[in-house]
Amino acid sequence: MSRPLPPAARRLLHRATGAVLVLWGAASLAFLVLHLAPGDPVTTLLGASATDSTALRAEIRREYRLDDPASVQYAAFLARLATGELGDSYQQRQPVSVIIGEQLGHTAELALGALVLLVAGALLTATLTAGRGRRVRGLASGAELIAVSTPAFWLGIVLLTVFSFRLNVFPVAGAGDWRSLVLPVVTLAVPFGSLLAQVLREGMESALHQPFALTARSRGLRPAALRLRHALRHAAVPAVTLSGWLAGGLLSGTVLVETVFARPGLGRVTLDAVSGRDIPVVVGLVLLSAAVYLVVNALADLICLWADPRLRSPG
């Protein structure tokens, strides 16, 4: 009889299997949706060609195997993905990896800047308001509810109107120096940071009423130290579970924010690919989003294991 796998190996195998299934599901769903959507990818391939004809369309269909049955196209599609090949863009006639790589830096800059700001703001807000009076908590919760409910495009327009058009402090559009990044980062960070602050404060409020908090107070531990060293660590577990959703929200939010502020990045690439039925680019973007989701959730699991030793037990 073979020996059972140790807990760490079982967890790693489970994670790897789940990652493969998530990537397969994301790619399959994108393939299905785009093939069921109205429109003809041959029109995208032709572009503004003046020699559009039935014979030319038939030749393009044969070249890209668009006249094959959907099952055959799907099998060929999975086979290419298994070798790491994303194909070429129908619109730009370039490898999808090159198109995504050229714009990935702008989007990563925006998303990472927003992530740093929202985490810092949520930690500061939750730490300062947890355990305070009802009025302070009510004001903080009300402000956070308004921020979460505010549409990102409306917030971006307001910030542009005030700080760009009237005060002329920040540029209106583009991606130049750090000044062009401030308003998009704030627009993207405010709604997600407000939600994270609510979760952190609720977790800290619950932790401050636990027996260990009473013991710490009886030993003379200062309130600030109690919040930072004990309550915040207990509140981190439910907050970190939001990380997967936050990662997806930040990625989807960059599409809207980059459009409002006319920034280069994957947002414009996504809009152009979806509107033009550029299937290879859309699939590449979907796989990128799924991969980011998997990485963020893996890191979240590690943070939860560090924050809560009870989760380290085998099985």
C-alpha positions in Angstrom: 0.0 0.0 0.0 1.2 3.5 -0.9 1.6 6.0 1.9 -0.9 8.8 2.2 0.3 12.2 1.2 1.3 14.6 4.0 -1.1 17.4 4.7 1.1 20.0 3.0 1.3 17.9 -0.2 -2.4 17.3 -0.2 -3.1 21.0 0.1 -0.6 21.8 -2.7 -2.2 19.2 -4.9 -5.7 20.5 -4.1 -4.5 24.1 -4.9 -2.9 23.0 -8.2 -6.0 21.1 -9.3 -8.3 24.0 -8.4 -6.0 26.4 -10.3 -6.2 24.3 -13.5 -10.0 24.0 -13.2 -10.4 27.8 -12.7 -8.3 28.6 -15.7 -10.1 26.0 -17.8 -13.5 27.3 -16.7 -12.6 31.0 -17.3 -11.2 30.3 -20.8 -14.1 28.0 -21.7 -16.7 30.6 -20.6 -15.0 33.4 -22.6 -14.8 31.1 -25.7 -18.5 30.2 -25.4 -19.8 33.7 -24.7 -17.9 35.3 -27.6 -18.9 32.6 -30.0 -22.5 33.0 -29.1 -22.4 36.8 -29.3 -23.8 38.3 -32.5 -21.4 39.4 -35.2 -18.8 37.9 -37.4 -15.1 37.8 -36.5 -14.3 37.8 -40.2 -15.5 41.4 -40.3 -13.0 42.3 -37.6 -10.2 40.6 -39.6 -11.1 42.4 -42.7 -11.2 45.8 -41.0 -11.6 48.6 -43.5 -10.5 46.5 -46.4 -11.9 47.7 -49.7 -11.6 44.3 -51.3 -14.3 42.7 -49.2 -15.8 39.8 -51.1 -17.4 36.4 -50.6 -14.3 34.7 -51.8 -12.0 36.7 -49.5 -14.3 35.9 -46.6 -14.2 32.2 -47.4 -10.4 32.3 -47.6 -10.1 34.0 -44.2 -12.5 31.4 -42.7 -10.3 28.6 -44.0 -7.1 30.2 -42.9 -8.3 30.8 -39.3 -10.4 27.6 -39.3 -13.5 29.5 -38.5 -15.6 27.2 -40.7 -14.8 24.2 -38.5 -17.5 23.0 -36.1 -17.6 24.7 -32.7 -16.4 21.5 -31.0 -13.3 21.3 -33.3 -12.5 25.0 -32.7 -12.8 24.5 -29.0 -10.5 21.5 -29.0 -7.9 23.4 -31.0 -8.3 26.3 -28.7 -7.6 24.2 -25.6 -4.6 22.6 -27.3 -3.1 26.0 -28.0 -3.6 27.1 -24.5 -2.0 24.0 -23.1 1.2 24.9 -24.9 1.0 28.5 -23.7 0.0 30.0 -27.0 -2.6 32.7 -26.9 -2.7 33.3 -30.6 -2.7 36.6 -32.6 -5.1 39.5 -32.3 -7.7 39.7 -35.1 -7.5 43.5 -35.0 -3.9 44.3 -34.5 -2.4 41.2 -36.1 0.1 40.9 -33.2 0.6 38.2 -30.6 -1.8 38.6 -27.7 1.1 38.3 -25.2 2.8 41.3 -26.8 -0.4 43.4 -26.7 -1.1 42.6 -23.1 2.5 43.0 -22.1 2.7 46.5 -23.6 -0.2 47.8 -21.6 0.1 45.7 -18.4 2.5 48.1 -16.8 0.1 51.0 -16.9 -2.8 49.0 -15.4 -0.5 47.4 -12.8 0.7 50.8 -11.8 -2.9 52.0 -11.3 -4.1 48.9 -9.5 -1.1 48.7 -7.1 -1.3 52.3 -6.3 -5.0 52.0 -5.5 -4.3 48.8 -3.5 -1.7 50.6 -1.3 -4.0 53.6 -0.8 -7.1 51.6 0.1 -5.3 49.3 2.5 -3.6 52.1 4.3 -6.8 54.1 4.5 -8.8 51.2 5.7 -6.3 50.3 8.4 -6.1 53.9 9.6 -9.9 54.4 9.6 -10.7 51.1 11.3 -8.0 51.6 14.0 -9.1 55.1 14.8 -12.8 54.3 15.0 -13.0 50.8 16.5 -14.1 50.8 20.1 -15.0 54.5 20.0 -18.4 56.0 20.9 -21.5 55.4 18.9 -21.4 58.8 17.3 -17.9 58.3 15.9 -18.7 54.9 14.6 -22.0 56.1 13.1 -20.2 58.9 11.3 -17.6 56.6 10.0 -20.1 54.0 8.8 -22.2 56.6 7.1 -19.3 58.1 5.2 -18.1 54.6 4.2 -21.6 53.7 3.0 -21.8 56.8 0.8 -18.3 56.0 -0.6 -19.2 52.4 -1.4 -22.4 53.4 -3.0 -20.9 56.2 -5.2 -20.3 55.1 -8.8 -16.7 55.2 -9.8 -17.4 57.1 -13.0 -19.3 59.8 -11.1 -16.5 60.2 -8.5 -13.9 60.4 -11.3 -15.9 63.2 -13.0 -16.3 65.1 -9.8 -12.5 64.8 -9.1 -11.7 65.9 -12.6 -14.1 68.9 -12.4 -12.7 70.1 -9.1 -9.0 69.3 -9.2 -8.3 69.5 -13.0 -10.7 71.9 -14.6 -11.2 74.4 -11.7 -8.1 74.2 -9.5 -5.7 72.9 -12.3 -3.8 70.9 -9.8 -3.7 67.5 -11.7 -3.7 66.8 -15.4 -7.0 65.9 -17.1 -5.9 62.8 -19.0 -2.9 60.7 -20.0 -0.2 58.8 -18.1 2.7 61.1 -17.6 4.3 61.8 -14.2 3.0 60.9 -10.8 0.5 63.7 -10.9 -1.5 62.0 -13.6 -1.9 58.9 -11.4 -3.3 60.7 -8.3 -6.9 61.1 -9.3 -7.4 57.7 -11.0 -5.9 56.0 -7.9 -8.2 57.9 -5.5 -11.2 57.1 -7.8 -10.4 53.4 -7.8 -9.4 53.1 -4.1 -12.2 55.0 -2.3 -15.1 52.5 -2.8 -13.0 49.4 -2.1 -11.2 51.0 0.8 -14.4 52.0 2.4 -15.8 48.4 2.3 -12.5 47.0 3.7 -12.6 49.6 6.5 -16.1 48.4 7.4 -15.0 44.8 7.6 -11.9 45.6 9.6 -13.8 47.7 12.1 -16.4 45.1 12.7 -13.7 42.5 13.2 -11.9 44.7 15.6 -15.1 45.5 17.5 -15.7 41.8 17.9 -12.1 41.2 19.0 -12.2 44.0 21.6 -15.1 42.2 23.4 -13.2 38.9 23.6 -11.8 37.5 26.9 -8.2 38.0 25.8 -8.9 41.8 25.4 -10.2 42.0 29.0 -7.1 40.2 30.2 -4.8 42.5 28.2 -6.5 45.6 29.7 -6.2 44.2 33.2 -2.5 43.9 32.6 -2.3 47.5 31.8 -1.9 47.3 28.0 -2.7 50.6 26.3 -5.8 50.9 24.1 -3.6 51.7 21.0 -1.4 48.7 21.6 -4.4 46.5 22.1 -5.9 47.5 18.8 -2.7 47.2 16.8 -1.1 44.1 18.4 -4.2 42.0 19.1 -7.5 43.2 17.7 -6.2 44.0 14.3 -4.6 40.6 13.9 -7.9 38.9 14.7 -9.8 41.2 12.3 -7.4 40.5 9.5 -8.8 37.0 8.8 -12.3 38.1 7.6 -10.7 41.1 5.9 -8.2 39.0 4.0 -11.0 36.8 2.7 -12.2 39.8 0.7 -8.9 39.9 -1.2 -10.1 37.7 -4.0 -13.1 39.9 -4.6 -11.0 43.1 -4.2 -8.6 41.8 -6.8 -11.4 41.2 -9.3 -13.0 44.5 -8.4 -9.7 46.4 -8.9 -9.1 44.8 -12.3 -12.6 45.5 -13.5 -12.5 48.9 -12.0 -9.4 49.8 -14.0 -11.4 49.4 -17.2 -13.8 52.2 -16.2 -11.2 54.4 -14.5 -8.8 54.2 -17.5 -11.7 55.2 -19.8 -12.8 58.2 -17.6 -9.2 59.5 -17.3 -8.2 58.5 -20.9 -5.3 56.5 -19.6 -3.5 53.8 -21.5 -3.8 50.3 -20.2 -5.7 47.1 -20.4 -9.0 48.9 -20.0 -8.9 50.3 -23.5 -7.6 47.0 -24.8 -10.5 45.2 -23.2 -13.1 47.6 -24.6 -11.7 47.4 -28.1 -11.4 43.6 -28.0 -15.0 43.0 -26.7 -16.6 45.5 -29.1 -14.6 44.1 -32.0 -15.0 40.4 -31.0 -11.3 40.0 -30.9 -11.5 36.5 -29.4 -7.8 35.8 -28.8 -7.3 39.1 -26.9 -10.5 38.6 -24.8 -9.4 35.1 -23.8 -5.9 36.3 -22.9 -7.4 39.0 -20.7 -9.8 36.6 -19.0 -6.9 34.2 -18.3 -4.8 37.0 -16.9 -7.6 38.0 -14.6 -8.1 34.4 -13.5 -4.4 34.0 -12.8 -4.3 37.2 -10.7 -7.3 35.9 -8.8 -5.5 32.6 -8.0 -2.3 34.3 -6.9 -4.1 36.8 -4.7 -6.1 34.0 -3.0 -3.0 31.9 -2.5 -1.4 34.9 -0.7 -4.5 35.4 1.3 -4.4 31.8 2.5 -0.8 32.3 3.7 -1.8 35.5 5.5 -4.7 33.8 7.2 -2.4 30.9 8.3 -0.1 33.5 9.8 -2.9 35.4 11.5 -4.8 32.5 12.9 -2.7 29.5 14.1 -5.9 27.4 14.4 -5.9 27.1 10.6 -2.5 25.4 10.6 -3.9 22.1 12.0 -3.7 19.2 9.5 -6.7 17.9 7.7 
